[in-house]
Amino acid sequence: MGMLTEAKGQATGSHMIAIMAIMCMYGMYVWASGGKKESEERMIKRLDGSFEHTVKVEWHAPTGPLGALVRLFRRG
């Protein structure tokens, strides 16, 4: 929170509200999706009785919300 209080004097109120809104939206998205973009789980049973278990998870990158913050300040 120290970062937010230091930036308070430099940013306008609307900028702070926009930053907090983006942070909240991203937090809700990560909470709802677990941060997973795609998840695949495969279980193969072979004829000899052995199993092969494969899990593939693709995670979302945080560049979307961070890019929105950068665009917000570039408009300046």
Steps between C-alpha positions, in 0.01 A plus 500: 500500500798731539534519124141618470537771762819630338337508158192673636658844475617441143191345345158652475202342669364365174831325428498336841140386455586355158803316639300356787218395265742317270663329797162389634381372163819302449481363854141385449594340168793310651284392793222374269725326247787401726723676246468208261453564131471136404525175692520147364532179697550164332507153652610211279472138611732269311439135419763391755297669778724805540370857492630821348366819656568828316395846616538806278419848637537828313496808723383849412769767490441817703594717199138588420430702816855633510467620141179681595686683775779603263250627242325698774814698582627531142195699398616760750 
